[in-house]
Amino acid sequence: MYSRSSDAKNTPHRQATTGTGRSVDDARRRRRLAAAIGESLRELAIQLSLLNHQVGTQLDLRDVDLDCLDLVDRHGPLSPSALARHAGLHPATITGILDRLEAGGWVDRERDPSDRRAVVVRVVRERVPDLLRLYAGMNRSMNEIYAGYDESELELIADFLQRTANAGRSATEKLSDKE
């Protein structure tokens, strides 16, 4: 019986190429890999969102409260307006979030030492272990995953994720500018 696959084994085969010099098969494979990465990133975003929701529920924090707490932890101390810019939220929304975070003992609002009229927001360091305890399972799992990669692979993954985060930040800023 004749089949294309058996014919390909017995006759010389010239692979078609794309305009970039890649074979059509290579281009297809690249598209499939890019689609798989995109799907994995979507699944990761969903799973992290669900994890953060569960953590927030345990701590009586809304998802957006947890996001803002993380932003203050990573970029702080921040003024409320700087936090609003980082979060892509309206300043009035930030006021309500900060009220909840302050009432829960997660942040302090203090006078800015460089401008006594201004306020900065700081994370209350004594509360951080409460968060770390709830993320401990995920952190353990991540450490196990890291162990399966060598240093150069981890560098590549870190670069990809940083560039992906930058692209997300840029897209968010563009959407925020349209409001």
MDAnalysis code that builds the backbone (N, CA, C; Angstrom):
import MDAnalysis as mda
import numpy as np

u = mda.Universe.empty(537, n_residues=179, atom_resindex=np.repeat(np.arange(179), 3), trajectory=True)
u.add_TopologyAttr("name", ["N", "CA", "C"] * 179)
u.add_TopologyAttr("resid", np.arange(1, 180))
u.add_TopologyAttr("resname", ["MET", "TYR", "SER", "ARG", "SER", "SER", "ASP", "ALA", "LYS", "ASN", "THR", "PRO", "HIS", "ARG", "GLN", "ALA", "THR", "THR", "GLY", "THR", "GLY", "ARG", "SER", "VAL", "ASP", "ASP", "ALA", "ARG", "ARG", "ARG", "ARG", "ARG", "LEU", "ALA", "ALA", "ALA", "ILE", "GLY", "GLU", "SER", "LEU", "ARG", "GLU", "LEU", "ALA", "ILE", "GLN", "LEU", "SER", "LEU", "LEU", "ASN", "HIS", "GLN", "VAL", "GLY", "THR", "GLN", "LEU", "ASP", "LEU", "ARG", "ASP", "VAL", "ASP", "LEU", "ASP", "CYS", "LEU", "ASP", "LEU", "VAL", "ASP", "ARG", "HIS", "GLY", "PRO", "LEU", "SER", "PRO", "SER", "ALA", "LEU", "ALA", "ARG", "HIS", "ALA", "GLY", "LEU", "HIS", "PRO", "ALA", "THR", "ILE", "THR", "GLY", "ILE", "LEU", "ASP", "ARG", "LEU", "GLU", "ALA", "GLY", "GLY", "TRP", "VAL", "ASP", "ARG", "GLU", "ARG", "ASP", "PRO", "SER", "ASP", "ARG", "ARG", "ALA", "VAL", "VAL", "VAL", "ARG", "VAL", "VAL", "ARG", "GLU", "ARG", "VAL", "PRO", "ASP", "LEU", "LEU", "ARG", "LEU", "TYR", "ALA", "GLY", "MET", "ASN", "ARG", "SER", "MET", "ASN", "GLU", "ILE", "TYR", "ALA", "GLY", "TYR", "ASP", "GLU", "SER", "GLU", "LEU", "GLU", "LEU", "ILE", "ALA", "ASP", "PHE", "LEU", "GLN", "ARG", "THR", "ALA", "ASN", "ALA", "GLY", "ARG", "SER", "ALA", "THR", "GLU", "LYS", "LEU", "SER", "ASP", "LYS", "GLU"])
u.atoms.positions = np.array([
    [0.848, -1.180, 0.000],
    [0.000, 0.000, 0.000],
    [0.887, 1.235, 0.000],
    [0.504, 2.221, -0.751],
    [1.254, 3.450, -0.886],
    [0.818, 4.444, 0.178],
    [1.829, 5.089, 0.803],
    [1.519, 6.185, 1.733],
    [2.579, 7.251, 1.571],
    [2.230, 8.445, 1.911],
    [3.182, 9.552, 1.786],
    [4.381, 9.316, 2.694],
    [4.163, 8.762, 3.886],
    [5.268, 8.561, 4.808],
    [6.245, 7.517, 4.287],
    [5.747, 6.438, 3.643],
    [6.674, 5.439, 3.130],
    [7.402, 5.983, 1.916],
    [6.733, 6.809, 1.127],
    [7.373, 7.418, -0.033],
    [8.481, 8.366, 0.406],
    [8.275, 9.092, 1.493],
    [9.268, 10.055, 1.978],
    [10.537, 9.351, 2.427],
    [10.416, 8.140, 2.914],
    [11.598, 7.409, 3.369],
    [12.481, 6.965, 2.208],
    [11.877, 6.732, 1.050],
    [12.594, 6.130, -0.068],
    [13.034, 7.117, -1.139],
    [12.586, 8.336, -1.087],
    [12.963, 9.302, -2.113],
    [13.586, 10.519, -1.472],
    [14.501, 11.164, -2.193],
    [15.081, 12.402, -1.648],
    [13.953, 13.424, -1.417],
    [14.078, 14.172, -0.344],
    [13.004, 15.081, 0.056],
    [13.594, 16.473, 0.269],
    [13.079, 17.446, -0.440],
    [13.471, 18.826, -0.196],
    [12.415, 19.462, 0.672],
    [12.868, 20.023, 1.785],
    [11.923, 20.633, 2.704],
    [11.640, 22.057, 2.241],
    [10.364, 22.416, 2.225],
    [9.990, 23.785, 1.883],
    [10.465, 24.712, 2.993],
    [10.804, 25.930, 2.625],
    [11.253, 26.894, 3.629],
    [10.351, 28.102, 3.621],
    [10.392, 28.798, 4.739],
    [9.652, 30.048, 4.862],
    [10.562, 31.171, 4.400],
    [10.057, 32.366, 4.372],
    [10.858, 33.520, 3.981],
    [12.028, 33.789, 4.908],
    [12.007, 33.241, 6.128],
    [13.091, 33.468, 7.090],
    [14.166, 32.402, 6.996],
    [14.007, 31.451, 6.058],
    [14.993, 30.389, 5.937],
    [14.674, 29.176, 6.789],
    [13.661, 29.249, 7.605],
    [13.251, 28.104, 8.425],
    [12.407, 27.180, 7.574],
    [12.474, 25.923, 7.877],
    [11.602, 24.993, 7.170],
    [10.170, 25.211, 7.638],
    [9.249, 24.792, 6.806],
    [7.835, 24.901, 7.165],
    [7.565, 24.088, 8.427],
    [8.185, 22.906, 8.528],
    [8.007, 22.073, 9.722],
    [8.531, 22.783, 10.971],
    [9.678, 23.445, 10.836],
    [10.231, 24.193, 11.966],
    [9.302, 25.335, 12.360],
    [8.738, 26.011, 11.384],
    [7.824, 27.121, 11.664],
    [6.567, 26.611, 12.371],
    [6.060, 25.467, 11.914],
    [4.879, 24.878, 12.570],
    [5.201, 24.491, 14.013],
    [6.349, 23.859, 14.171],
    [6.755, 23.442, 15.515],
    [6.894, 24.661, 16.430],
    [7.480, 25.725, 15.920],
    [7.641, 26.955, 16.702],
    [6.276, 27.531, 17.092],
    [5.335, 27.545, 16.145],
    [3.978, 28.038, 16.450],
    [3.316, 27.178, 17.513],
    [3.482, 25.844, 17.408],
    [2.896, 24.942, 18.414],
    [3.516, 25.188, 19.789],
    [4.841, 25.359, 19.819],
    [5.504, 25.626, 21.100],
    [5.056, 26.961, 21.677],
    [4.964, 27.985, 20.823],
    [4.502, 29.298, 21.298],
    [3.079, 29.204, 21.834],
    [2.225, 28.436, 21.150],
    [0.850, 28.259, 21.625],
    [0.839, 27.513, 22.959],
    [1.695, 26.499, 23.098],
    [1.762, 25.750, 24.358],
    [2.243, 26.646, 25.497],
    [3.208, 27.507, 25.213],
    [3.692, 28.444, 26.239],
    [2.569, 29.403, 26.627],
    [1.871, 29.925, 25.631],
    [0.755, 30.830, 25.912],
    [-0.310, 30.167, 26.772],
    [-0.657, 28.926, 26.451],
    [-1.638, 28.191, 27.252],
    [-1.126, 27.960, 28.675],
    [0.145, 27.630, 28.790],
    [0.728, 27.417, 30.131],
    [0.723, 28.703, 30.938],
    [1.009, 29.829, 30.297],
    [0.972, 31.109, 31.012],
    [-0.445, 31.448, 31.463],
    [-1.425, 31.154, 30.622],
    [-2.821, 31.385, 31.008],
    [-3.188, 30.518, 32.208],
    [-2.795, 29.233, 32.159],
    [-3.090, 28.318, 33.270],
    [-2.380, 28.778, 34.534],
    [-1.128, 29.232, 34.396],
    [-0.386, 29.742, 35.548],
    [-1.089, 30.954, 36.151],
    [-1.531, 31.867, 35.290],
    [-2.226, 33.060, 35.785],
    [-3.480, 32.668, 36.565],
    [-4.218, 31.707, 36.046],
    [-5.434, 31.252, 36.732],
    [-5.085, 30.608, 38.071],
    [-4.099, 29.703, 38.067],
    [-3.745, 29.006, 39.299],
    [-3.211, 29.971, 40.362],
    [-2.394, 30.937, 39.950],
    [-1.892, 31.923, 40.918],
    [-3.023, 32.807, 41.427],
    [-3.958, 33.132, 40.560],
    [-5.113, 33.914, 40.989],
    [-5.942, 33.146, 42.019],
    [-6.146, 31.852, 41.756],
    [-6.895, 31.023, 42.707],
    [-6.146, 30.875, 44.032],
    [-4.831, 30.682, 43.949],
    [-4.018, 30.600, 45.167],
    [-4.116, 31.901, 45.955],
    [-3.937, 33.028, 45.276],
    [-4.011, 34.322, 45.958],
    [-5.389, 34.555, 46.558],
    [-6.420, 34.101, 45.862],
    [-7.778, 34.248, 46.407],
    [-7.918, 33.448, 47.705],
    [-7.398, 32.227, 47.720],
    [-7.463, 31.408, 48.934],
    [-6.649, 32.032, 50.071],
    [-5.458, 32.551, 49.740],
    [-4.644, 33.229, 50.764],
    [-5.402, 34.439, 51.297],
    [-5.958, 35.224, 50.384],
    [-6.719, 36.398, 50.803],
    [-7.903, 36.036, 51.685],
    [-8.591, 34.966, 51.336],
    [-9.724, 34.504, 52.146],
    [-9.269, 34.143, 53.554],
    [-8.143, 33.447, 53.658],
    [-7.606, 33.063, 54.972],
    [-7.265, 34.293, 55.824],
    [-6.841, 35.372, 55.157],
    [-6.389, 36.575, 55.876],
    [-7.428, 37.682, 55.896],
    [-8.622, 37.397, 55.356],
    [-9.692, 38.388, 55.261],
    [-9.259, 39.594, 54.428],
    [-8.575, 39.303, 53.298],
    [-8.159, 40.343, 52.360],
    [-8.774, 40.059, 51.001],
    [-9.143, 41.108, 50.306],
    [-9.614, 40.958, 48.934],
    [-8.398, 40.723, 48.027],
    [-8.647, 40.192, 46.843],
    [-7.558, 39.940, 45.896],
    [-6.777, 41.214, 45.600],
    [-7.485, 42.310, 45.380],
    [-6.821, 43.575, 45.056],
    [-6.025, 44.095, 46.262],
    [-6.500, 43.814, 47.475],
    [-5.756, 44.203, 48.680],
    [-4.413, 43.474, 48.712],
    [-4.452, 42.187, 48.412],
    [-3.243, 41.369, 48.400],
    [-2.275, 41.843, 47.320],
    [-2.818, 42.186, 46.148],
    [-1.971, 42.722, 45.068],
    [-1.276, 44.008, 45.505],
    [-2.025, 44.903, 46.113],
    [-1.449, 46.179, 46.548],
    [-0.446, 45.976, 47.678],
    [-0.724, 45.060, 48.580],
    [0.220, 44.743, 49.646],
    [1.534, 44.251, 49.047],
    [1.445, 43.399, 48.033],
    [2.645, 42.903, 47.361],
    [3.412, 44.041, 46.687],
    [2.695, 44.957, 46.043],
    [3.354, 46.094, 45.394],
    [4.083, 46.969, 46.410],
    [3.455, 47.224, 47.540],
    [4.109, 48.033, 48.581],
    [5.320, 47.286, 49.120],
    [5.195, 45.980, 49.293],
    [6.319, 45.186, 49.790],
    [7.495, 45.226, 48.816],
    [7.218, 45.097, 47.516],
    [8.299, 45.042, 46.531],
    [8.854, 46.405, 46.157],
    [8.020, 47.450, 46.160],
    [8.459, 48.766, 45.671],
    [8.465, 49.851, 46.746],
    [8.021, 49.509, 47.936],
    [7.803, 50.518, 48.973],
    [9.049, 50.956, 49.681],
    [8.893, 51.943, 50.542],
    [7.623, 52.624, 50.810],
    [7.166, 53.425, 49.593],
    [5.851, 53.539, 49.453],
    [5.242, 54.223, 48.317],
    [4.234, 55.252, 48.801],
    [4.109, 56.307, 48.053],
    [2.999, 57.228, 48.300],
    [1.733, 56.560, 47.768],
    [0.582, 56.931, 48.281],
    [-0.655, 56.355, 47.746],
    [-0.808, 56.589, 46.235],
    [-0.404, 57.748, 45.742],
    [-0.528, 57.994, 44.296],
    [0.431, 57.120, 43.500],
    [1.639, 56.867, 44.024],
    [2.576, 55.963, 43.335],
    [2.022, 54.538, 43.337],
    [1.399, 54.136, 44.439],
    [0.776, 52.809, 44.499],
    [-0.348, 52.720, 43.477],
    [-1.143, 53.770, 43.354],
    [-2.232, 53.775, 42.366],
    [-1.668, 53.598, 40.953],
    [-0.567, 54.269, 40.647],
    [0.054, 54.121, 39.324],
    [0.563, 52.698, 39.113],
    [1.255, 52.144, 40.106],
    [1.771, 50.773, 39.997],
    [0.633, 49.771, 39.800],
    [-0.472, 49.987, 40.505],
    [-1.595, 49.049, 40.469],
    [-2.543, 49.311, 39.302],
    [-2.404, 50.477, 38.654],
    [-3.321, 50.827, 37.582],
    [-4.726, 51.093, 38.081],
    [-4.819, 51.621, 39.306],
    [-6.113, 51.884, 39.926],
    [-6.304, 53.374, 40.183],
    [-7.545, 53.779, 40.299],
    [-7.875, 55.168, 40.613],
    [-7.446, 55.468, 42.053],
    [-6.926, 56.670, 42.322],
    [-6.501, 57.013, 43.685],
    [-7.588, 56.836, 44.744],
    [-8.848, 57.097, 44.400],
    [-9.928, 56.911, 45.383],
    [-10.071, 55.432, 45.746],
    [-9.840, 54.561, 44.797],
    [-9.893, 53.117, 45.062],
    [-8.768, 52.725, 46.005],
    [-7.597, 53.305, 45.791],
    [-6.433, 53.014, 46.634],
    [-6.703, 53.426, 48.073],
    [-7.402, 54.512, 48.272],
    [-7.715, 54.967, 49.633],
    [-8.484, 53.887, 50.391],
    [-9.500, 53.301, 49.757],
    [-10.271, 52.236, 50.406],
    [-9.426, 51.001, 50.679],
    [-8.568, 50.660, 49.729],
    [-7.681, 49.494, 49.905],
    [-6.737, 49.735, 51.074],
    [-6.136, 50.919, 51.117],
    [-5.206, 51.232, 52.207],
    [-5.918, 51.280, 53.552],
    [-7.144, 51.753, 53.566],
    [-7.916, 51.747, 54.814],
    [-8.079, 50.313, 55.330],
    [-8.415, 49.384, 54.421],
    [-8.579, 47.981, 54.831],
    [-7.244, 47.374, 55.273],
    [-6.190, 47.627, 54.515],
    [-4.879, 47.073, 54.872],
    [-4.374, 47.631, 56.202],
    [-4.605, 48.914, 56.431],
    [-4.174, 49.522, 57.687],
    [-5.005, 48.987, 58.851],
    [-6.310, 48.844, 58.657],
    [-7.173, 48.319, 59.717],
    [-6.788, 46.881, 60.077],
    [-6.315, 46.116, 59.102],
    [-5.894, 44.737, 59.351],
    [-4.472, 44.618, 59.877],
    [-3.785, 45.751, 60.026],
    [-2.416, 45.722, 60.543],
    [-1.370, 45.316, 59.517],
    [-1.705, 45.416, 58.224],
    [-0.776, 45.017, 57.166],
    [0.149, 46.129, 56.718],
    [-0.333, 47.373, 56.789],
    [0.489, 48.522, 56.378],
    [0.348, 49.636, 57.397],
    [1.338, 50.504, 57.378],
    [1.285, 51.754, 58.142],
    [1.399, 52.909, 57.163],
    [0.648, 53.966, 57.434],
    [0.807, 55.218, 56.688],
    [1.584, 56.158, 57.583],
    [2.678, 56.666, 57.040],
    [3.550, 57.551, 57.816],
    [3.829, 58.817, 57.021],
    [4.229, 59.842, 57.742],
    [4.655, 61.069, 57.076],
    [5.932, 60.786, 56.292],
    [5.998, 61.328, 55.083],
    [7.196, 61.175, 54.255],
    [8.304, 62.019, 54.880],
    [9.441, 61.407, 55.229],
    [10.519, 62.170, 55.871],
    [11.059, 63.304, 55.000],
    [10.942, 63.175, 53.677],
    [11.461, 64.228, 52.800],
    [10.431, 65.324, 52.534],
    [9.162, 65.076, 52.831],
    [8.101, 66.066, 52.647],
    [7.026, 65.776, 53.685],
    [7.060, 66.470, 54.792],
    [6.171, 66.198, 55.921],
    [4.684, 66.343, 55.573],
    [4.376, 66.981, 54.427],
    [2.967, 67.097, 54.027],
    [2.470, 65.821, 53.363],
    [3.400, 65.022, 52.845],
    [3.042, 63.812, 52.098],
    [3.032, 62.587, 53.008],
    [2.410, 61.523, 52.523],
    [2.308, 60.266, 53.256],
    [2.956, 59.162, 52.428],
    [3.611, 58.220, 53.106],
    [4.110, 57.017, 52.449],
    [3.501, 55.804, 53.152],
    [3.397, 54.735, 52.411],
    [2.830, 53.495, 52.928],
    [3.949, 52.470, 53.027],
    [4.022, 51.806, 54.196],
    [5.027, 50.768, 54.445],
    [4.324, 49.493, 54.900],
    [4.920, 48.361, 54.529],
    [4.419, 47.074, 55.001],
    [4.835, 46.894, 56.455],
    [3.936, 46.367, 57.266],
    [4.245, 46.030, 58.650],
    [4.984, 44.681, 58.619],
    [6.279, 44.717, 58.859],
    [7.146, 43.533, 58.717],
    [6.731, 42.379, 59.637],
    [6.164, 42.692, 60.767],
    [5.759, 41.641, 61.713],
    [4.642, 40.760, 61.144],
    [3.923, 41.259, 60.130],
    [2.819, 40.490, 59.538],
    [3.279, 39.589, 58.394],
    [4.475, 39.824, 57.855],
    [4.959, 39.055, 56.701],
    [4.967, 37.546, 56.953],
    [5.368, 37.058, 58.149],
    [5.321, 35.598, 58.369],
    [3.931, 34.991, 58.187],
    [2.883, 35.768, 58.458],
    [1.521, 35.270, 58.240],
    [1.293, 34.941, 56.761],
    [1.830, 35.782, 55.893],
    [1.726, 35.537, 54.455],
    [2.605, 34.368, 54.028],
    [3.842, 34.376, 54.479],
    [4.792, 33.335, 54.085],
    [4.295, 31.945, 54.475],
    [3.656, 31.847, 55.614],
    [3.117, 30.564, 56.066],
    [2.101, 30.020, 55.064],
    [1.258, 30.893, 54.520],
    [0.224, 30.456, 53.587],
    [0.774, 30.134, 52.198],
    [1.895, 30.732, 51.856],
    [2.529, 30.450, 50.560],
    [3.612, 29.374, 50.672],
    [3.820, 28.800, 51.844],
    [4.909, 27.841, 52.057],
    [4.794, 26.629, 51.132],
    [3.611, 26.102, 50.931],
    [3.436, 24.942, 50.057],
    [3.842, 25.246, 48.627],
    [3.428, 26.402, 48.130],
    [3.801, 26.794, 46.774],
    [5.305, 27.024, 46.682],
    [5.871, 27.675, 47.689],
    [7.319, 27.932, 47.679],
    [8.116, 26.627, 47.686],
    [7.658, 25.637, 48.457],
    [8.327, 24.321, 48.456],
    [8.250, 23.679, 47.075],
    [7.086, 23.735, 46.474],
    [6.919, 23.173, 45.134],
    [7.823, 23.874, 44.121],
    [7.926, 25.178, 44.223],
    [8.793, 25.924, 43.302],
    [10.250, 25.527, 43.490],
    [10.679, 25.356, 44.729],
    [12.065, 24.942, 44.978],
    [12.352, 23.569, 44.372],
    [11.373, 22.668, 44.437],
    [11.539, 21.354, 43.814],
    [11.656, 21.477, 42.299],
    [10.873, 22.360, 41.716],
    [10.948, 22.581, 40.264],
    [12.302, 23.172, 39.887],
    [12.766, 24.187, 40.627],
    [14.070, 24.805, 40.339],
    [15.184, 23.767, 40.347],
    [15.081, 22.800, 41.250],
    [16.139, 21.793, 41.388],
    [16.301, 20.961, 40.118],
    [15.297, 20.914, 39.274],
    [15.364, 20.136, 38.044],
    [16.041, 20.854, 36.891],
    [16.505, 22.079, 37.111],
    [17.124, 22.863, 36.044],
    [18.541, 23.255, 36.442],
    [19.430, 23.342, 35.434],
    [20.775, 23.819, 35.742],
    [20.768, 25.348, 35.717],
    [21.886, 25.943, 36.080],
    [21.965, 27.395, 36.224],
    [21.646, 28.136, 34.923],
    [22.161, 27.653, 33.806],
    [21.906, 28.345, 32.533],
    [20.424, 28.247, 32.148],
    [19.785, 27.130, 32.445],
    [18.356, 27.001, 32.166],
    [17.547, 27.942, 33.055],
    [17.932, 28.048, 34.315],
    [17.239, 28.966, 35.221],
    [17.415, 30.411, 34.766],
    [18.603, 30.760, 34.273],
    [18.826, 32.112, 33.748],
    [17.907, 32.387, 32.563],
    [17.767, 31.409, 31.677],
    [16.895, 31.550, 30.514],
    [15.439, 31.715, 30.948],
    [15.005, 30.896, 31.882],
    [13.630, 30.978, 32.388],
    [13.397, 32.329, 33.067],
    [14.352, 32.766, 33.880],
    [14.220, 34.057, 34.572],
    [14.126, 35.200, 33.557],
    [14.942, 35.145, 32.506],
    [14.898, 36.179, 31.463],
    [13.534, 36.178, 30.769],
    [13.056, 34.997, 30.397],
    [11.760, 34.891, 29.729],
    [10.648, 35.457, 30.607],
    [10.641, 35.071, 31.870],
    [9.581, 35.537, 32.765],
    [9.662, 37.040, 33.002],
    [10.880, 37.582, 33.128],
    [11.022, 39.025, 33.320],
    [10.541, 39.788, 32.087],
    [10.907, 39.302, 30.918],
    [10.464, 39.952, 29.681],
    [8.955, 39.842, 29.519],
    [8.387, 38.710, 29.921],
    [6.939, 38.518, 29.864],
    [6.244, 39.471, 30.841],
    [6.793, 39.612, 32.049],
    [6.226, 40.547, 33.034],
    [6.304, 41.978, 32.512],
    [7.408, 42.338, 31.882],
    [7.552, 43.682, 31.309],
    [6.514, 43.926, 30.215],
    [6.278, 42.908, 29.375],
    [5.264, 43.036, 28.326],
    [3.878, 43.225, 28.957],
    [3.600, 42.480, 30.015],
    [2.325, 42.634, 30.712],
    [2.168, 44.011, 31.324],
    [3.254, 44.500, 31.923],
    [3.228, 45.845, 32.521],
    [2.955, 46.897, 31.442],
    [3.617, 46.763, 30.314],
    [3.436, 47.708, 29.213],
    [1.999, 47.679, 28.698],
    [1.452, 46.492, 28.524],
    [0.064, 46.361, 28.058],
    [-0.900, 46.979, 29.064],
    [-0.637, 46.767, 30.354],
    [-1.485, 47.334, 31.398],
    [-1.429, 48.859, 31.365],
    [-0.226, 49.398, 31.226],
    [-0.068, 50.856, 31.177],
    [-0.801, 51.444, 29.974],
    [-0.704, 50.778, 28.828],
    [-1.405, 51.271, 27.641],
    [-2.917, 51.286, 27.852],
    [-3.435, 50.227, 28.474],
    [-4.884, 50.192, 28.745],
    [-5.277, 51.246, 29.769],
    [-4.434, 51.450, 30.776],
    [-4.717, 52.453, 31.817],
    [-4.725, 53.854, 31.226],
    [-3.863, 54.105, 30.247],
    [-3.794, 55.435, 29.609],
    [-5.054, 55.750, 28.825],
    [-5.778, 54.727, 28.394],
    [-7.003, 54.945, 27.589],
    [-8.178, 55.352, 28.434],
    [-8.083, 55.191, 29.746],
    [-9.229, 55.523, 30.618],
    [-9.425, 56.990, 30.756],
])
